[in-house]
Structures are given as C-alpha cells and as structure tokens.
C-alpha cells in the first residue's frame, strides 16, 4: 500500500508541476517517475488478476495493459509532431523487453535453478520470434527499397498500411488459439484460494486513466528537457521512455523467474515483445493516419540493423527452451551498446 501511495503522490506532483509551469526538467522528472509508477501498478494489478487465469491469459493481459503508457506517449508525440520520439518509443519498448528485461529474467531464472540454467516451454519463444521476424521482414525490405530509391520507395505509406494489416491479422491468428491453450494448462488448480478481482480491476482502471494524462505531461516536457540536457530524441525514446514504461512494468517477470516460475516469467516478457512488434506498432501506424505526421515502417538503417540482429539474438538464445546466465548478460550487453549509440544519434 505504501508503494501505491507513493505512485499517487508522484502522479499528483507530475500534474502540479505541469500546470504550475515549473521548469521543464522538474516537470519531466516527475512525469517520468509517475509513468514508471503507473507501469508498476499495471504490473502489480495484472499479477493479481493472473491468479485467476493461466500463463497465456496473464501474459497477454499484462502486455496489453502494460503497453498503455507507450501507446499514449506515441499518440501525444505524433500530435506534437515529434515523429522521431514516436518511432523510437515503439522501438525502445521492443528493445527493452526483448533485450534488457528478458536478459534480467534469464539471469534470475538461471540463478534460481541452482544449475545456472533456466528451462521453459519453447512454444512462446519461437512464436514470438516468428512475429518479430515478420515485422523485421517488412521493415528490412522497405528500408532496402528506400535506400535504393526504387519504385516501391515512393509508396512507403501504402506499403506500411498493408504491412500493418498483415501483421495484425497474423497476430490475431496466433493469439486466439494461444489464449485457449490455458484451458489445458497443468498446475492451474481451480481449488486454490484466489484474491478478489475487485481491487486489481479498480487499480487497472485508475492506472490506465492516469497513464493518459501523465503521457501528455511527459511529452510536453520532453523537448525542452532534451534541449537542456543535450541528449538526442533517439536516446530519450529508446532508453528513457522504454525503461520508464517497460522495464519497471516487467519487474513482475523478473520476480517470477527468481521464484522459479519460468514459464510464467517468459510469458510476461515474450508476450510484451510479440505485442509491441505485431500489434502495438501496426495499430499505431493505422491510428497515426489521423495525424499530419503518420508513422510508417520506414526506419533509419541503424534501427533496421538493430531490430534484425536483436530478433536473431533472441531466437538463438531462447529458441531451444533453455538459457544460461551468461546469455542473459549478453542480451543486456546488446541493449547497453544500442543505448550508447543512440546518445550520439
């Protein structure tokens, strides 16, 4: 309850500093803290709801609700014409989950096993990589087209719309039977005493509404803060927004891995990766058509390379259903190097 009270105080302070026209740096600091706090509330409440369901439903639910802050940040960034922030916020969500959080989960799970090796079901990791590779396929091909200036490069918007629809259809085709797989999930005893759903649902509702307001305040203070600190918009999106909205939210996954609940921990993180790549990004591309600066799948070459290599790294490390602590460290190292590169973008 103390943590919930702290989040409420942070969110209130973020609103006060925004409407009181305090310095951008102060407003940004409180908005970042509030965004991270609300993400934690979503993770906490979803974990409580998850007691009533299996790992599939719990993972999808957490990733869906946990992506609310990123969704609102991108929407408000597009409204403000900050396309770079919008693009890198989406990519940052993907990289933070696929590299940083997954790396931490693997380390925690490997340490708990006593054999320095975390074992888990292979279906979700491989399905996630399939969705990630599909998104990478669209982005890489479009990047090659734009770089070579062929005829298709003049139709980036149309190709992005078709690609977004293809990704969404594929995601729905995957997620429906995946959710149904919980019906046969072993170990999910119906006779266990479970907490009431009332409190977590109330918390999720409040956190969702709060995320909408805080994301607006966050984006408003972002540009002047970037100018004041002399950091790039890419670093703000890839690192700051990603950690505030994703890493904190997925602390639940790390804690589950540390308790030995490997499949549930992997479900929480991998569902976030799958949803950002195959649902959130394409959905935001379609929603962005309402703005004067729409999103597309056309990215800078450095991010195209980072996305493809990250997908290959995740597949190589988690595709066989086991991962060692050193592989978790390797994923985190990739994220750190990527973050350093964005500082100079």
C-alpha angles and dihedrals in degrees: 000000000000090000091050089051090049091053090050090051092048092049092049091048090050090054093047094049091047098050094036089060094234120168114302092239093058093044091048093050093052092043091051091049092047092048091052091045093051090048088054091050089053091050092047094048093045090052088056091049088048090067086075095051142040129263095272096056092039093051095047092045093051094047092047096049093034090059092059094095092050091046092054093043090055093046093051092043090054091047088054091048093247097139095161091055091047094051096043092046090060092044090045090055090052096045094044092054099038096044115016102033096035089050092052091046091052092049092049093046094046092050092050093052092064089221096075088244129106116207126196143155112289099214100082097042091051093044090050092052090049090056091043092050091050090054090045091050092057093044095045094048092047090048092052090048093051093045093050092042094225124162094273090059089073090063102051093134094051093045090049091052092051091045091050092052091047091052093048093049090049092048093051090047088055102039099051097061089037091059091047090055088076089074089072096037110133122223095030096119116198092203095064118110110253133194120252117271093220099084098044092047091051090048092049091051093049093044092050093051091044091051090058093055097039092049089057091050090045094054092044091057096038103083098047089045091051089051092047095049094037094231126141125256087235092058090047091053101037097042116013100040092038096052094042094050104031118020093052092045091052096051081103089066092051091049092049090051090050088054092052097254092131100163094049092046092051090046092056094050101035092049088055090053093047094047096048092049100040105024115018098043097046092041091053090049089058093043091048090065085082090065132070091241106049123191121243137180089253106113136170112275093247092060092044089056093044092051095049094045091046090053090051092047093050091048094048094047103040105022095089095054097251137075135180128222092254090058089053089052089050091056091050090048090055090052092049092051091048090050092051091050091053090056088070097041 
